[in-house]
Amino acid sequence: MILLLYIFDFLILFILITYYVWYFDTIFGEEDFSTSKEATRIICSILEKKQNVTFYDLGSCRGNFALEIAKKLPSVNVVGVDNSMLRILFSIPRSVFKKNISFIKQDLFFTDISQADYVYVYLPRELLPKLAIKLQKELKPGALVITYLVDFPSWKEQEVFLLDPKNPSEKVYIYKPVL
């Protein structure tokens, strides 16, 4: 009985610590962007036509979107990249039983994306001009860039998906960068 009380106390303490760490990461960390279910569905429909491709999620936060892609599309190799060790530590245990996903703690501007067939971007707009230069320099020919809600102002989109007619700003953009 005493052992059960210790285990219960440990679990409660673990849950409280995890909650506060998660809470403070959101307050003091970077912004946490979540991709909608409809955007995820559209992106999966684009990727499901391809086999054995590599998909980078730049700024993967806590890994929800990357994990969803890996779960729905086992033939896609997913790489989540985030600069927060805490977020990566939350993502890794959730990916243990999936062979097609990995997470990297790294600044996205120092990440080697030369093997990417697809790069997903849902980041603050102010990062996009610098990121556009990196993508144009490093992506292999034929690689596509997918964005959600944000667009590269200096690029011409190849395709645009309007997700909600009532909200014309909710779009998924597909780009084929000029290399």
C-alpha positions, 0 to 999 in steps of 0.5 A: 500500500505504501508503495502505491502511495509513493508511485501515485505521489511520483506520478502527480509530481511528474505531471505537475512538473511537466505541466509547468515546464510546458507552460513556461516553454510556451511563455518564454520560448518561441511561438508555438504554431499548430497546423490545422487538421484541414491543412494536414489533410491537404498536405497528406494528399500531396505527399501520399502520391509520392513514395520514399521521399524526405519531408522536413518540418522546419520549426516542428515545435512539439512535433504534433504535425510531423508525427501526424504526417509520419503516422498517416504516411509510413513511406515518407521519411519525416524530419522535425527540426526545432531549436528548443531542446525542451520541445525536442525532448517532448517530441522524441518519446512520442516517436519511439515506435515510428521508424520513419521520423526523427527529431533534431534540436538545431537552428533551422538556419544551420540545418542541412536540408539538401536531402529534402524532397519537401520542406514544410514551413509555418513560421513567423513571417519575419523569418521568411526572407532569410529562409527563402535565401537558404532554401534557394541555395540548399534545396535539390532540384525538384524539391517543393516548399509547402507553407501554411498561412504564411507566404514567401512574398518574393516567390510565385506559388505553384499552387494554392489551396484555400481551406475555408471560404469563410476565412480567405487567409487560411491557405496552404501554398506550394512553391517550387523555388528557383534554384 
